[in-house]
Amino acid sequence: MIFPTSTIIYGNKVAMTIWSDTITTILIHDEKIAEAHQKHFDFMWEKAKEK
């Protein structure tokens, strides 16, 4: 499955990029949002390892 978006979490920042004819990146600098995205990633990573 290929998604036209990517998300990068680093420190207190989340960068979301939309890969289309016009590439758009949204940068969110917020500790709570970065923490929530990181927790979601960690949860999904652990679920994937169970298979």
Secondary structure, DSSP 8 states (H G I E B T S, - for coil): ---SEEEEEETTEEEEEE-SSS-EEEEEE-HHHHHHHHHHHHHHHHHHHT-
